[in-house]
Amino acid sequence: MEKCLRPHHGMCFQFYEGKGYSADFTDHMGRVIKELEASPEQKVVLKAQTDVVCKNCPNNEGGLCSSQDKVIRYDKEVLKACGLSDGCEISFDKFTGLVKTRIIKAGIRSDICGDCSWDYICRSKE
């Protein structure tokens, strides 16, 4: 079964170190990443909406993010930088490869999500 992913989570996965909003959130995020990395060829559907990662997030209010405007902006910028469109299907490894090449290595990550509350983690690892 395909997993739906928010496009900006492709950046979060690059720097994730087990920190998050709560123990439930970090445990769940860790499991999601592990599952995706165990089968990198599996298809994911990129959509600017709450996804499998958002399940245990305290900002998920009835299926909508309380920071909706900000995270949709992140999602759109990731899709644009990677040359993808909302709703597209792509293998997880190809998607993460595009994020690494076109966003992280290109040095534009902070332009996309520099106002994120977790930015300090990403900055420390770039």
C-alpha positions, 0 to 999 in steps of 0.5 A: 500500500502506498504511503501519502507523504507531505513533501516537506517531510522529505527534508525532515527525514534528512536531519531527524534525530529523535527529537519532536513534539512528544514521545508518541510523535518521535516513536511514530516518526522513527517507525515511519522512517524505518519502514520507508528506509527498509523498502526504499523502492516503495511508492509514495504519493506526495500531497500537501496535506496531513500524512502518515507522519502527522498522525501523532503530531499535536498540531494535527487538529482533526486532519488539518495542521494548525500551522497549515499556511506555513507547512503548505508553503514548505510543501509547495516549495519542495515540490517546485525545487524537485520538479514534482507536482502535488499528488504525484507518485514516486519511489521513496528513494528517488524522492529522497534523492531529489531532496538531497540533490536539489534542496540540501546540497543545493543549499536552499533548505533554509530558504524553504523552511528556515522559519521552522521551529526545528531549523536549529537541528538542520542548521547544525547538520548542514 
